[in-house]
Amino acid sequence: MVTLYQALMLILDVVWFVMIAHIIMSWLINFQVLNLRQPLVWQLWNGLSRLLEPLYAPIRSILPNTGGLDLAPLVVFIIIIIAQRALANNAPFFYGY
């Protein structure tokens, strides 16, 4: 059970870091620091977007349209934090105490 706990925490951490990279990259693209016409930038952006779209799409369908502001990453961040805290609070269940 400890392995399950550690695997779930690792998955949540990886998703969190991928989301941070995607958000920072979107800022750099919007402020024209990065250019999507560069092949490496396009590949990174496309890869990160494809990884995160399955998480964002269901939330975008629920949230109201806010124009140019996408709140789906914020909601996913909150869900990840809640899941991490729930796992941490129930760690004794995984450790068998």
Secondary structure, DSSP 8 states (H G I E B T S, - for coil): -HHHHHHHHHHHHHHHHHHHHHHHHHHHHHTTSS-TTSHHHHHHHHHHHHHHHHHHHHHHHHS---TT---HHHHHHHHHHHHHHHHHHTHHHHHT-
